[in-house]
Amino acid sequence: MDQALLKKKYGFENPFKPDPLSKKALRFLNSGKRLLDVGCGEGADSVFFAKKDFDVTAIDIKQDHLRRFRNYRSDHKLSNITIQRRSAVTYRYPRSAYDAIICLLVVCCMRRSEFDSMLPALKRAVRPGGTIVMSARNYLDPEFDEYRATEKMIEPGTFLFKEDCCRFIYFLEKDRLREAFDDFEVLYYYEGYAPCKYNEHPRHGDSYIICRRKGGRA
């Protein structure tokens, strides 16, 4: 089904396609494992991994996104996806429960302090030898300069979001994502400019990391 038909049938806000970082991460992961998708949105990345034989738990706080995702899951009989309405910040992450965790462009929709409070529990939720994949907007993003010029910063790198999809927007500081996982083995890291995957902006400033929890074998 092409993107126009998907949008018409399910009402997806964005093209229903996996993030490029999900595709890159796949070679670092073993299929048939337990994967947590934090901030799954409408579910494109969850579906991508489910079709690669992962047992996926997907969480998000937005009812509309999850309704569309559930409809798609039902129609495509994806029984290896569990969908829960949960906040990425307050979710009770079970210890060492997952072989992989993805958290893509979710950190930018919270306060810096919320990222700080969420991170330790999220890191403990992946098993030793398991992998975390994370992306976020950073200090290089053109929007960061626009916000600094017109808006009041409520926490370091954090503003009230001017759009209605999130309450806050946080731009990661230089080297912040790498430093956040300094106790993990870094398999891939990028901090710089990247094209907008939905072609809504000329480019973004992004930080990407794929890293493995020490203390076990992948």
Summary of the structure (lengths in Angstrom):
residues: 218
radius of gyration: 16.7
end to end distance: 34.7
largest distance: 48.2
contacts: 681
relative contact order: 0.15
helix: 31%
strand: 30%
